[in-house]
Amino acid sequence: MRYTQPHQFEPLLPQRRLEKLFASAQSVTEASLGLRGALHASTASTLARLLRTMNSYYSNKIEGHSTHPLNIDRGLRQDFSTKPKVAQLQRLALAHIEAEEEIESWVNNGSDFSPFSTEGVRRIHEALYRRLPAEDRIADDGRIVEPGAWRNVDVEIGRHVPPPHGSMLAFMARYQKIYDGHASWDKQLVKIASAHQRLTWIHPFLDGNGRVARLATHAALYRDFTGGLWPVCRGLARTQQDYYARLESADEPRRGDLDGRGNLTEEGLWQFCHYFLTVCRDQVDFMRHMLDIDGIRSRIRALVVFRSETDKQVRREAELPLHYLFTSGPLTRAEFKQMTGLGDKVAQMMLSRLLKTGLVESDTPLGPVRFGMPLDALQFYFPDLYPEAATRVDEEWI
């Protein structure tokens, strides 16, 4: 059945068993606040940059268009494959990373952007697709997807029939009316979960609806909950079968007199919200474990010992200053070298090697250094966070 009137869009929020959803949301909020206070701002910024890369990988993987993390890393250095398909996937990953960073800037700058407004959703689509050349914006039906352009044809997505394009903006106006605006943190999380599902139900664009929904969700979570430090997209991708099943189940019509009062199933929406909040809590808990201060010291030690056995320029004395960078923030180069306890020449050689391999970073040739998170260190620093980055698939690259 194709719905044509916004009042047929109900329910947009669960109406029953709210105490269980709010309790789950409260636990996510409390855990998130604890996580955001655990890191120095410099380390948090480096981690957020890594997680943008990871988000692009997982969001595109959900769509069946993933590329290897090593290829994404190469793309960030403007090193593109000679294989057209691999290069296209690199460009798509970079577009996602850059769009996510731009969207975060809209939130940070206190602009009038809202991921729940009609214009905000359109801007997200535009931010992603204007970074792609026309040949990377071809939908399955052969049409070229225009950045920020609303769907102008009627479509069917499996068993789901989104609203006709002629009435779609009326549905978006209803979407904005219900979801835009602030609420208490527990209610806000339930709104974010519901909005994610209902935006995919509207399917407002010719292509990219799933990616836009996940970017909008990232934006909605970013300011008050994640700060860019825990990745809901990772959880959705790692439970992809459940993610799709819950989305599709909430698309269905009402299942009888006990299933709410709207045209759509309230039970299906409730189950999606419950699933979404469970994913959020799992990801917060995972990152809290990964960022445990005592644990990270031993993981830094393991990395340094491993590197020192294969690279004579890396010495075990790097452990202390690396741990300091992680927990307390940047050091001058002189401070870093002094903290190693090594002679100046040996310490300088080691620091140069750490900079070259990305274990420490600096914005200028002589400037302060900060903690780095190169892909080949993640298996030590954050086991299981991004395991795909530790595998090498040679056939994906020429």
N, C-alpha and C positions, 0 to 999 in steps of 0.2 A: 504494500500500500504506500502511495506517495502522499505525505502530509503537505498541505499547502498553506495552513494558517498557524501563526505562532502559538495560539492557545493549545494546539495539538502537540506541543513540544514538552508537555509536562509528564513527570515531575522533573524539575531541574535541580532539586536538592532532595535527599532522603527526608522523609517525614516521621519515620518510626525508628525505634531502637537507637536513638541518637546518643544515649548515654554511653553506649559501647564505643561508638565512633569517636565521641569527644574524649573519652578516656585514652584511646589510642593516640589521638591527635595531641593530647597533653603530654604524653610520654615522649612523642617525637620532639615537641617544643623544648621540653626540659633537657633532653639529651643534646639537642642542637645547640642550645645556649652554652652548655658545658664544653662542647667541642670548639665553638668559636673563640672561647677564652683560653684555649690550650696552646696556641701557637704564636710565636712572634710574627709581627705583620709581614716581615720580609719573607719568612718561610711560608706563611699562608699565601702570599702572592705567587711564589714559585709553584706551590702545590696547586693553586687555582688554575695557573697556566697549563700545568700537566693535565688537570681534569678536563679542561676545555678540549684538549686533543683527544682524551679518552671518550668524552661525550660524543664527539664527531664520529669516532669509530663505532661506538655502540648504537647511536641513533641510525647511522647508515646501515649497520648490520641488521637492525630490526627490519629495515626496508629491503634487505637482500642485496645491498649494494656496498658491502664493506670492502676495504682494502687493508693490506697488512699495515700494522702500526709503524713498521720501519719505512714503508713507502710514504706514510703520512709525515713522518719525521723528515724524510728527504724532501718532500714537497714544501715543508716549512722553510727549507733552505733553497727553494727554487730549483731543486734537482728533480726533474720530471722524467718518467720512464719514456723510452722510445716506443713502447707498446701503447697504442691509442687508448685501449680500454683501461689500462692501469693508470695512465696519465689523467684520463677523465675522472676516475675515482679519486685520484689525488686532488684534483681541482674541487671536486664536490666536498671532500673532507676539509680542505682549506676554507672553502666558502662557509661551511658550518662553524668552524673555529672563529673566523673573523666576524661572522654575524653574531655569534654568542657574545663575543667581547664587546661589540657595538651595543647590543641590547643591554648588557650589564652597565655600560656607560650611561645609557638612558636612565636606568634606575638610580645609579650613583649620583647623577647630576641633578636629581630632583626635578626632571622635566615633567611635562604633562602626560608622558607615556603611561599607559596601563595595558598589561597583557590581556585584560578582560574587556577592553573596549573594542568596538568594531574597527576603529582606526588603528589601534594598537596591534591587533591581529594582522591587519593588512600591512602595516609597517614591518612586522616580523617576516612575512613572506617576501616582501620587497628586499629587506636586508640580506636575505639568503640568496635569492635568485638574481639580483643585479650583479652579484659577484661571479656569475657563470656566463660563459659565452653562449650564443644561441644554440650551438650544436650540443651543448650539455643540458639544454632546457627543453628537450623534446619528450613529450608525454607518450604513453603507450599507444595512443591512437594516432600519433604522428604530428599532433599540433604542437606549436612552439609555446611554451609557458611564459607569459609575460610577468615580470616582477611586480608583485602587488596587485595583480589583476584578478578580480572576482571571477568565479566560474560562470561562463555564459552558455553552457549547455547542460542538459539533463544527463545524469549518469546513474548507473547501478553498480554497487560495490559488493559483489557476491550476492548474498540474500538481502543486503541492506539497500534501501532506496532513499537517498537523501532528498531534501526538499527540491522542488523545481527551481531553476536558476532565477526565474522571475520573482519569486517570493523569498529568495534566500536572505536578502538584506533585512527583511522583516524579522526573520529568525535570528539574525545577528543582533538586531536591536533588542530583542527579548533576552538574548544571551548577555548582552551588556547590562541591561537593567537588573538582572538577577545577580550577576557575579561581580560587577564593578563596585568599588567602594570597600571600605575597611570593615573588619569584624574582629572579634576577639580571636586570639591565635588558634584556639581549638576549632572554632567555627570556620576560620579562614582556611585551614588545611582541608576541611571537608569541602569547602567551596572550590579549592584548587583541584581536588580530585574529581569532583563533579564536572567542573568546567573542562577538564582534559577530555573526559569521555564525550560530553555533549558537543564539543568543538569538532571532534572527529565524526560525530553523527551528522552535523550540518554539512561537512565536507565542502567548505566554501571556495576551494581553489581547484583548478583543473588537475594539479599535481602538487605534491609536497605537503599534504594535509597532516600526515603523521609527524613529519619533521617540525612543522610549524607548531603543532600541539605540544610537542616536547620542548621546543624552545620557549613557548609561552609559559609552560609549566616551570621551566628553569627560571625564567624571569620572575614569576610569581613567588617562587620559593626563595629566590636569591636574597632579597632585601632583609626579610625577617627571620629566615630559617637557615639557609645553607651558607650564605656568605661565599659561595663557590667552593666550599670545603667538603661537601659530600654529594655524590653524584646519583641522583635518582635514576638517571638514564641507564646507568650500569645495572641497577637492580631490575629495571624493566627488561633489559636485553637478556639478562641471565635467567629470567623467568618468562621468556618470550612466549612460550606456549600458553601459559596462564594469562599473560598480558592480552594477547589476541582473543583468547576465549572470554575473558571478562569484558573486554570492549564490546565484543559481538553479542554477548548475553544481555548487556544493558541496552542494546539497540532494539531489542524485541518488544512487541506489544505487551500490554498488561496481561497478566496470566490468570485473571479471574477477579472476583469481588474482593478478595483479601489482599490484592496486590496494588494497593494505593488507589488513587482516583484519577490519575492522568491516563493518557493514551499509551504511554510507554511504561515498561515494568519498573516499579519502584524497587522491588527485590533485586533485580539485576543491577540497578544503580548503586544500591547499598553494598552489594557484594563487590562491585568495582572499587568503591571508596574504601572498603575494608582491606581489600587486596593492596591498593595503592598505599595506604597508611602503614601496612605491614612491611611493604618494600622500603618505605622511607625509614622506618625504625631500624630495619636490618642494615641499611646503608650507613646510618648514623653510628650504630654500634660497631660496625666493621671498621669505619674510619677512626673511631675512638680507640679501638684496639690497635690499629696500625700506628697511631700517633702517640701511643703510650711512651712517655719520656724515658722510663727505665728500659723499656724494650728497644727503643730506637738506638740507644747507646750500644747495646750488644749487636744490633744489626749493622750499624756503622762499622763496628770492630770486625765483624765477619767479612764485610766488603773489603776493608783495608787489608786484612790478612790475605784474602784471596788475590787481590790486585798485586800485593807486594811479592807474591810468589811467582808471578808471571811478568812483572814490570819492575825493573830495578830502580826506576825513578820514583816509584810510590813506596813509601816506608810506613811502618806501623805507627810512627809518631804523628801521622795525619789524623788519627782517631780523635784526639782531644779537640783540636781546632774545628774539625768538621762537626763534632757534637755541639760545640759552642755556637757555630753558625746556625745549626738547626734550632737550638733552644733559645738563643739570645740575640740572634741577628747578625748583621754585617760586621766585619773587622777590617781595619786597614791592612794592607799587605804586610807592613812591618809587624803589626800585632799578630797576624796569622803565623808568620815565620817564627816570631819569638815564642809563641805558644807551643811550637813543635819541640823546642829545646835543641834543635839541630843548629849546626853552623850556618852562617848566612848563605854561603854558596850552595850547600846541599839543600837547605830549606827553599831557596829560590828555584832550584831545578825541580823540586817536588811540586811547588806551587804552580810553576809553569805547566807541568804535566797535568795537574788536577784541573787547571783552566782549560787545557787543550781537550781533555776527555769529558768536560762538562760537569765534573763532580763539584767544582765551584764555578761561580759566574761573576762577571764584572761588566759594568756598562762602559768603562773606558780602560785604556791600556795601563793606567797607573792608579785607577780608582779602587775603592773598597771592594771586598769580595763577599759573596753571599753563598748560601747553600744551593747546590744544583741537584737536579733530579733527572739525569739522562736515562733513556730507556733501558740501557743495559745494567743499570744499578737498581732498578725497581724490584727485581727478584730478591734482592737483599733487603732493601729498605722497607718495601711494602709487599710482602709475599701475598699472592692471590688477588692483589688489587687490579692488575692489568696483565694477566699471565700471557695473553696473546703477544705482548711486546717482547717476550723472551724467546719466542720461536722464530726460526728463520725459514722462509719459504722461497728458495732461490728462483723457482720458476715464475714467481710474480714480478721479477725484475730483470732488466737487461742493462 
